[in-house]
Amino acid sequence: MFDKNDFEVFNDDTLSGRLELIRKNLDPKFEILGQDLLQSLEDEYHQKFFLTIAKHQRRTKNPPPDTWLAINQDKKGYKKTPHLEFGLWPDRYFITFSLLADIRDRENYYSILEKYQNKIISEGWGVSNDHTSSVLKDATEFDNVIKHYQKVKSSDLVIGFELLKNDSIVSSSDYDQLLKDKFMKLSQYLVLFNKEAAK
């Protein structure tokens, strides 16, 4: 389903043009993948999950620099709760688990992050303090990323995986299953963090 042509939406630098390409070329794929992920998540965890596909409705001038689907466990919306995303920057696919700056009950997640810090590092996920940047740091930076998140209220906490557009996998093979497997593996933290925060 996904292939290197997915990135062509970013070749159009106009707002209307890029939005139309996203709606035509990527949103149908997001819908198919999103429904598949919802079913797999509910089969795996026997809990309820909710899908949102980015519509970029607040944009009035500049085209979106990235586009995505999001899955969380709160039907009121995903941005103020722990959530997973799958999407594209112009040069890469990304799969992330995020705690954004304005998440509800932010301080509740500090000790949870510390509890699972070593596990996340051992699994080799990329990490970041900025969900608006495509760059993920090496997992060995996670201690610094956690400390920054705890001290700087405007910072995010992002854990994830990226597959670069110029990776040989993208040009030579079917990688849909790889993307789904990474998403499902990362989903453990969505469920764990929600469970821990509810205690």
C-alpha positions as a printed NumPy array, in Angstrom:
array([[  0.   ,   0.   ,   0.   ],
       [  2.668,   2.518,   1.021],
       [  5.389,   3.317,  -1.511],
       [  7.947,   6.005,  -2.34 ],
       [  5.366,   7.961,  -4.339],
       [  3.677,   8.856,  -1.027],
       [  6.196,  11.669,  -0.597],
       [  5.172,  13.422,  -3.804],
       [  2.442,  15.288,  -1.894],
       [  5.206,  17.498,  -0.489],
       [  6.302,  18.622,  -3.963],
       [  3.342,  21.016,  -4.09 ],
       [  4.212,  24.101,  -2.045],
       [  0.745,  25.66 ,  -2.131],
       [ -1.717,  25.153,   0.714],
       [ -4.641,  24.124,  -1.478],
       [ -2.522,  21.937,  -3.719],
       [ -0.846,  20.003,  -0.914],
       [ -4.096,  19.552,   0.987],
       [ -5.759,  18.162,  -2.125],
       [ -2.897,  15.71 ,  -2.708],
       [ -3.005,  14.601,   0.933],
       [ -6.765,  14.043,   0.731],
       [ -6.462,  12.171,  -2.557],
       [ -3.27 ,  10.152,  -2.074],
       [ -2.621,   9.677,   1.649],
       [ -5.885,   9.958,   3.586],
       [ -7.394,   6.835,   1.944],
       [ -4.273,   4.891,   2.974],
       [ -4.469,   6.336,   6.482],
       [ -8.109,   5.229,   6.7  ],
       [ -7.293,   1.655,   5.643],
       [ -4.257,   1.388,   7.918],
       [ -6.048,   3.141,  10.774],
       [ -8.983,   0.75 ,  10.766],
       [ -6.593,  -2.208,  10.59 ],
       [ -4.607,  -0.838,  13.531],
       [ -7.771,  -0.22 ,  15.578],
       [ -8.829,  -3.828,  15.08 ],
       [ -5.37 ,  -5.168,  15.924],
       [ -5.102,  -2.982,  19.026],
       [ -8.525,  -3.995,  20.303],
       [ -7.732,  -7.662,  19.637],
       [ -4.415,  -7.315,  21.461],
       [ -5.497,  -5.31 ,  24.504],
       [ -9.296,  -5.796,  24.71 ],
       [ -9.682,  -2.041,  25.205],
       [-11.221,   0.778,  23.161],
       [ -9.142,   2.964,  20.846],
       [-10.008,   6.001,  18.721],
       [ -8.692,   7.077,  15.315],
       [ -8.174,  10.637,  14.05 ],
       [ -6.81 ,  11.567,  10.622],
       [ -5.243,  15.033,  10.414],
       [ -7.312,  17.457,   8.328],
       [ -5.141,  20.586,   8.767],
       [ -8.266,  22.768,   8.983],
       [ -6.586,  25.567,  10.92 ],
       [ -4.104,  26.248,   8.148],
       [ -4.86 ,  29.362,   6.112],
       [ -1.542,  30.173,   4.411],
       [  1.319,  27.682,   4.689],
       [  0.982,  24.043,   3.61 ],
       [  1.326,  21.415,   6.349],
       [  4.953,  20.251,   6.753],
       [  3.789,  16.762,   7.718],
       [  0.582,  14.715,   7.869],
       [ -0.556,  11.827,  10.048],
       [ -3.112,   9.621,  11.692],
       [ -3.388,   9.469,  15.477],
       [ -4.742,   6.801,  17.812],
       [ -5.513,   7.235,  21.491],
       [ -7.862,   5.924,  24.173],
       [ -9.963,   9.033,  24.858],
       [-12.862,   9.821,  22.529],
       [-12.718,  13.534,  23.463],
       [ -9.536,  13.974,  21.4  ],
       [ -5.939,  12.886,  21.3  ],
       [ -3.74 ,  15.969,  21.752],
       [ -4.157,  16.293,  25.523],
       [ -3.708,  12.553,  26.122],
       [ -0.991,   9.99 ,  25.444],
       [ -1.265,   9.021,  21.787],
       [  0.335,   7.22 ,  18.885],
       [  0.901,   8.682,  15.432],
       [  1.846,   7.316,  12.041],
       [  2.668,   9.832,   9.355],
       [  5.055,  11.385,   6.881],
       [  7.537,  14.216,   6.803],
       [  8.921,  15.092,   3.345],
       [ 11.89 ,  12.773,   3.877],
       [ 10.623,  10.021,   6.177],
       [  7.787,   7.989,   7.665],
       [  7.393,   8.309,  11.417],
       [  5.706,   6.258,  14.12 ],
       [  5.613,   7.974,  17.497],
       [  4.22 ,   7.798,  21.018],
       [  3.804,  11.305,  22.403],
       [  3.081,  13.21 ,  25.582],
       [  2.654,  16.774,  24.334],
       [  3.423,  19.918,  26.31 ],
       [ -0.204,  20.608,  27.235],
       [ -1.206,  17.036,  28.068],
       [ -3.71 ,  16.769,  30.933],
       [ -2.163,  15.974,  34.343],
       [  1.32 ,  16.288,  32.909],
       [  3.161,  15.719,  36.186],
       [  1.553,  12.288,  36.572],
       [  3.703,  10.979,  33.733],
       [  7.106,  11.963,  35.123],
       [  7.487,   8.938,  37.389],
       [  6.008,   6.643,  34.727],
       [  8.66 ,   7.792,  32.257],
       [ 11.37 ,   7.033,  34.792],
       [  9.869,   3.618,  35.5  ],
       [ 10.023,   2.562,  31.838],
       [ 13.131,   4.537,  30.904],
       [ 15.531,   1.574,  30.763],
       [ 13.078,  -0.554,  28.796],
       [ 12.573,   2.174,  26.198],
       [ 16.336,   2.697,  25.873],
       [ 16.98 ,  -1.054,  25.548],
       [ 14.44 ,  -1.283,  22.719],
       [ 16.309,   1.409,  20.818],
       [ 13.495,   3.875,  20.118],
       [ 14.343,   7.369,  18.9  ],
       [ 13.496,  10.179,  21.337],
       [ 12.736,  13.892,  21.173],
       [ 11.382,  16.924,  23.039],
       [  9.701,  18.44 ,  19.979],
       [  6.83 ,  16.838,  18.051],
       [  7.12 ,  19.547,  15.373],
       [ 10.605,  18.356,  14.395],
       [ 11.242,  15.334,  12.193],
       [ 14.508,  14.487,  13.93 ],
       [ 14.644,  11.787,  16.605],
       [ 17.702,  11.505,  18.829],
       [ 19.35 ,   8.227,  19.769],
       [ 17.778,   6.291,  22.642],
       [ 20.877,   6.935,  24.752],
       [ 19.681,  10.571,  25.002],
       [ 16.45 ,   9.56 ,  26.719],
       [ 17.568,  10.502,  30.237],
       [ 18.244,  14.064,  29.053],
       [ 14.944,  14.148,  27.132],
       [ 13.003,  13.119,  30.267],
       [ 14.762,  15.71 ,  32.418],
       [ 14.052,  18.419,  29.832],
       [ 10.384,  17.418,  29.719],
       [ 10.175,  17.624,  33.498],
       [ 11.804,  21.069,  33.66 ],
       [ 10.572,  22.865,  30.538],
       [  6.783,  23.106,  30.432],
       [  6.687,  23.989,  26.729],
       [  8.51 ,  20.795,  25.729],
       [  7.051,  17.541,  24.441],
       [  8.063,  13.934,  25.075],
       [  8.286,  11.837,  21.91 ],
       [  9.371,   8.21 ,  21.49 ],
       [  9.415,   6.544,  18.113],
       [ 10.706,   5.033,  14.92 ],
       [ 11.464,   6.547,  11.541],
       [ 11.957,   5.06 ,   8.088],
       [ 13.78 ,   7.386,   5.738],
       [ 12.497,   7.97 ,   2.22 ],
       [ 15.895,   7.039,   0.781],
       [ 16.184,   3.801,   2.781],
       [ 16.724,   0.781,   0.525],
       [ 13.619,  -0.841,   2.049],
       [ 11.429,   1.948,   0.653],
       [ 12.764,   1.586,  -2.876],
       [ 13.037,  -2.18 ,  -3.062],
       [ 10.346,  -3.925,  -1.044],
       [  6.919,  -3.998,   0.577],
       [  7.269,  -2.441,   4.026],
       [  3.638,  -2.185,   5.142],
       [  4.11 ,  -4.995,   7.655],
       [  7.262,  -3.403,   9.057],
       [  5.36 ,  -0.171,   9.719],
       [  2.45 ,  -1.993,  11.333],
       [  4.771,  -4.126,  13.486],
       [  6.601,  -1.035,  14.76 ],
       [  3.313,   0.7  ,  15.524],
       [  2.007,  -2.305,  17.431],
       [  5.235,  -2.661,  19.404],
       [  5.168,   1.015,  20.351],
       [  1.507,   0.738,  21.365],
       [  2.5  ,  -1.057,  24.571],
       [  3.466,   2.351,  25.991],
       [  0.101,   3.928,  25.189],
       [ -1.631,   1.195,  27.174],
       [  0.952,   1.046,  29.972],
       [  1.057,   4.81 ,  30.512],
       [ -2.733,   5.103,  30.566],
       [ -2.95 ,   2.22 ,  33.026],
       [ -0.268,   3.656,  35.293],
       [ -1.753,   7.155,  35.196],
       [ -5.177,   5.819,  36.197],
       [ -3.872,   4.304,  39.443]])
